[in-house]
Amino acid sequence: MRTRDENKVLAIREKAIDLMVEEGLEGFSIQKLAKAAGVSPATIYIYYKDREDLIIQLSIELTNTLLEYSLRDFDPAMSFSDGLKLQWKNRVAHFMKFPKHVEFIEHIRYSPLYEQVRAHMIVQFGEAMGAFVHNAIRNKQLNKLPFEVYWAVAFAPLYQLMKFHSQGRSHKSEHFALNNKLLMQTCELVIKGLTP
């Protein structure tokens, strides 16, 4: 068995992210990746069973980084307002540092491959966020809502701001850059809408 060459693994990983961002899931192939990474397809198969295995493993790795950022300094016992603000700040910090990782995950989000990643996220993230939401409802800091409604109101505005930022423009402005003032202004409105 060949030893793991970390430089090759890193090159494969980085080029896989670039290729997914540039070409999407449909344009992603082991042949293209091997050429971009400067390795043979056989080298890629040393580390991954097939294309799907590579995409799933890489997605889980990128998701773990997102979860690590999201839960940084987070405590499920925090007040709803403080906890949601911290979630927003942490997610934006991740997005600003790893914009390609976010795009990579977006490319597979609506494919069957995402189910394994989603299952992993639920296990890793569900416990902390579930406890946070239940504490906030019990403490009368959050209205009881169906999960989908809560998630749409709590996080869709954040992801739209990040989308405007990544595009560098909005529907109104030719130049848009997300800053802390806009972030917190939007977050305060979301908190107001979710609290009793």
C-alpha positions, 0 to 999 in steps of 0.5 A: 500500500502506498503511503499518503502524500499530504502534498498530493492530497492537498492539491487534489482537495484544493483543485476539487474545490476550484473545479466544483466552484467553476464547473458545478457538479455536472462538470466535475470529473476525476479526469478533469481533477487529475489534470488540474491537480497535476496527478494521474487519475490513479493517484486520486483513486488511492485516496477516494473510491470514486467521484462520489466518495471524493465529493462526499468526503470533501463536503463533510470536511468543509461542513465540519469547518463550517460547524466549528466556526458556527459553534465557536464560543456558542453555548445553548444556554445563551439568551436567544438574542445573544446566541443568534447574533453570535451565530450570524457573526460566526457564519459570516466569519466562516463565509469571509474566510472560506467563500469557495467552501460555501460555493462548493457546498451550494453546488451539491446542496440539491443533489442526492449526494447531499443527503449523506452530508445533511445526515452528518450535519444533523448529528453534529449540529442538531444537538447544540442548536436544538437545545438552544431553540428549546431553551429560548422557547422555554424562557419565552424568548422565542415563539414556537414555530415549525422548524422550517419557518424558524430556519427561514426567518432566522437564517435566510436574511443572513444568507441573502446578505452573504449572497449580495456580498459575494456578488459584489452587488444587490438588486439596487446597488452596483456595489455592495459589501457586507459590514457589521452595521448592516449585519446587526441591523438585519439580525435585530429585525430578525430577532424582533420578528421571532420573539414574543 
